[in-house]
């Protein structure tokens, strides 16, 4: 029968230290951000192109919103008769 005692061999080298809570939080946040980026780019061949199209669409929506609220009488009028 053999005994496994950490003081007899190099068992102290095998002990894995747990990281402090702050570094653990940072690692978890980085992993979550990485998963989110992978999920958003899944199935997309060119993510840069998708971002550009999204920005362009947002700019168009802003222009439409600003022109419709600021113009006053520039829209189409329907006449019921």
N, C-alpha and C positions, 0 to 999 in steps of 0.2 A: 504494500500500500504506500502510495506516495502522497505527500502533502504539498499543496500549492500555497506557498506563503510568499507574499510580495517582497519580503525582506531578503529572501534567499537568492533571487536571480535578478534578471533585468526587467522585472515586471513593472518597475516604476516608469520605464520608457514607454510601456504600452498603454499607460493611462491617458485618456483623451480629456483634455480640459474643455469645459463648456465655455463659450464666449459670454462676455458680460451682456446684460440686457440691452444696452444701447446698440452694440454692434449686431446683436441678434435682430433687433427691430430694423436696422438699416438693411441687413441682408434680406429680410422678409419683404421689405418695401421694394428693393431692387428686383427681387424675384417676381413680385406681383406686377411691377411695371413692365418687366420683360414679357410675362405671359400676356398682358394686355396688348402690347405692341405686336406680338405674334398672332393674337386673335384678330386684331384689326387688319393685319396684312395677309391673313390666310386666304389663299385663292387669288391674290392680286399679283400680277406679274410685275407691274411698275407702280409701287406705292407713291412715288414722287408725283406721277401724273394724276393719280387719284386726289392727292392733296391739292394740287393746282386747280383741278376742276371744282373741288369743294370750295376753295377760296373764291374762285370766280363766281360760283353760284351765290355765295353769301354776299359778295359785292353787288351783284345784280339785284338781289332782294333788298339790300339797303337802298340802292338807287330808286327802286320802284316805291319803296315805303316813303322815302323823302320827297319824291316828286308828287306822289298822290296826296300827301298831307300838306305840303307847302304851296301847291298850285292854286287850290281853291276851285276854279271853274274850268280846269283844263281837261276834265274827263268827259266821257260820252254821256249823253243824256237820253233817257228813254221817255218817249211820249206815249202815254196811254190814251187811246181815243176811241 
